[in-house]
Amino acid sequence: MDNHSPAIFVGDTMGLDFLNSVATPIDAPIDWIDDGEGLLRWLEQAGLVPPETLKVMREQALPGELDKVADQARSLREWFRNFVRERKGRPLTPEALDELEPLNRLLERDEGFNRVLAREDGGGLDFQSRRKWRSPEALLLPIGEALGRFVCTEDFSDVKACEGHACTLLFVDHTRGHRRRWCSMAMCGNRAKQAAHRHRLKQG
């Protein structure tokens, strides 16, 4: 698995999926937004930016411009990771608002607007939000929106870190009874089962 393999989306919310864009799914850590092209690929896989917008960004960005935006995205990611790790497992309170000021400053840069459009299924009209993509830095705006929605709509009491050995992935536990322990059964859950099975064989 490498930076060109599909990114991991197991957070059950896009805010945590952004944090999970750097992870250690097997042995070595992978950063899916390690450069500008990686950021574009991740945004496309996440469905946060229209493909036609990403195409224009690729064609019109100045040399090194997208790499600088990726640097900003990684800085945003690590700042927000610290915020989440310090507060996961308990409800988020209004006292956290001051520490979210960097996120609000990012959101203030958005040039969003609404349009009446034809529905894709042909069944009438739809009222949809759009934004103006004036520069590559605008690629950070849908990420900021995802983080803002996350802190306002999810219960931080349900935010967990995967219990897998050396796994860094975070998720919101939406399961009944809130008993989820692993980022996914296919990855860490399966490894834990195999390890437990080997342990039982040794004990036996």
Beta strands, then each sheet from edge to edge (+ up, - down):
strand 1: 22-23
strand 2: 30-31
strand 3: 112-118
strand 4: 125-131
strand 5: 159-161
strand 6: 170-172
sheet 1: 1+ 2-
sheet 2: 3+ 4-
sheet 3: 5+ 6-
end
